[in-house]
Amino acid sequence: MQNKSAHARYRIIDRCLRDKRKPFPTLDDLIDACSDGLAKLGKASNVGRSTIQHDIQDLREGRAIIGKRAPIEFNAKEKGYYYYDPYFNLDGIQLDEEEWNSLRDAATLLGRYKELPVFAHFKSATYLNQLTQSSPHHCLLKGVLTKHGSRKAESRII
């Protein structure tokens, strides 16, 4: 069972690897970010090199988030880490083709009933229309059907 500090470090490492302002964070950058982040959370903030190296390995091998392997690589030229899949997000839910097709079928079915009062709370039925005409590689439905998104309940077709 992983501890809460490890879980927080995984999130901090993920945030660092997705930060466009500082591509290729070094091991020292990740140590500093994790130490600062844990200190802000009121947790022990003395994070060592081997801890972050183990965290990176856990993320790569799917031990950090069960079944989710982070595509982390080290760039020797830049001397830092990065995601080789630029759309990867630790919080994103990745759907396979069968799940995507089932979801699209459900959206098509729901779209038929969009005029019913029970669906009045939806901001716009255009999301359903966009979903039914999209492929899994063109749609980010964050927090619900995300291929590579965050937990926020919003959607965006790309």
N, C-alpha and C positions, 0 to 999 in steps of 0.2 A: 504494500500500500504506500503510495507516494505521500509525502508530507505537503502541507500547505505552502511552505516556502519553495519547494520544488515546483509546484504548480504555478506560483507567482513568477518564478524565474523563467519557466517555459514561455509564459505570456510576454515577459519583458524581452527575451531573446527574439521571439516572433516579431514584436513591435520594432526592435532594432533592425532586423533583417528586411523589414518592409519599408523602413524610413528612407525615402528618396533623397533627403537632404544629406545623409551620411551613408552612401552605398559602401559595401564591403567593410563592415565594422570588424575591427581586430578582436582578438581574444581579450586584450586589455580593455577595449571599449565595452565589450559585453560584461566583463567583470565589474567595471565601473557602473554601468547602467543597472545591473542587478543589485549591486551594493546600495546604490542610491534609491532604487525602487523599493527594495526591502526596508530600508531605513524609513522611507515615507509611510510604509505600511505598519511601522512600529515593530518590525521583526528583526532578528539578528541579521546584521548587514555585512558581516565579514565573510565574503565569498571568495573562495580560492580558485586557482587555475584548474585544478583537477575536477572541481565541482562543475564548472561551466563546460569543461571538455566532456564530462559524463552526461551532462544535460543535452549537449549537442548530439552525442551518440544516441541517447534515449529518444530524442526527437527524430533522428534519422531512421531508427529501427522500429518506430511505432510503439515504444514502451511508454512514452510520455502521455500521449493521447491514444488509447487503445485503437488499433486499426488504422491510424493515420500517420503515415510516414512523411516527415518533412523533407523536402528536396533541398537539403543544405549541402553546399559545396564550399570548398576553400579555393580562393583564387590566389595562386602563388605570386603572380605579378602585382596584384593590388594588396597582397598580404592581409586579406580579410575574407569573411564569410558572406555568402549570398544565397538566395533561393534561385535555383536554376529554372524553376517554373515561376515566372514573374507574377502569376495570378494566385499563387498559393497563399492561403491564410489559415492559420491554425484553427480558427473558429468556423471556417466554412464547412458546409456539409457537401460532400462530393457524391453525386448521383451517378449510377451506372446507366447504360442505355435503356435497360428494361424499366428501371425506376423513373427515368425521365419520360419515357413513353406513357407510363401509367399516370404520371402527374399531368402530362399534357392532355390525356384523355379525360381525366377528372376536371381539368380546367374547361375543356370543351363542353362537358356536361353541365358544369356550373354556369357557364356562359349562357346557356339556353334559358336559365331562370333568373337572369340578372335584373329583370324588372320587378321581381317579387319584393315585398317590403322587407323580408328577412335579410336581403342583400343591400339594403339602403345604407348601411354603415360603411360600405366600401367607397373609397374616395372616387374611384373611377373604374369602370368595367374595361377600360382599355388595357389594363394589365392582363386580364384574362385573354383578350384578343391577341395581344402581343405574344403571350405565352403559347397559345395554340399554334402560332405561326413561326415559332422560333425553334432553334436546335439547342441542345445543352451547351454548346460552345458560344452561343450568342446571348444568353440570358443569365443575368444575375438577379436572383430574388433573394435578397439579403435576409438572413435569419430564418427563412422558411424553406426555400429550395435552393439555396446557394451552391453554386459550383465553386466559387472562390470569393466569399464575402464575409461580412461581419454579422453580429447578432441583431443588428437593428432591423426593425420590421419595415423595410421599404424595398422597392424593386426598381430595377433599371434594365432596360434592354440595350445591349451594345451591338 
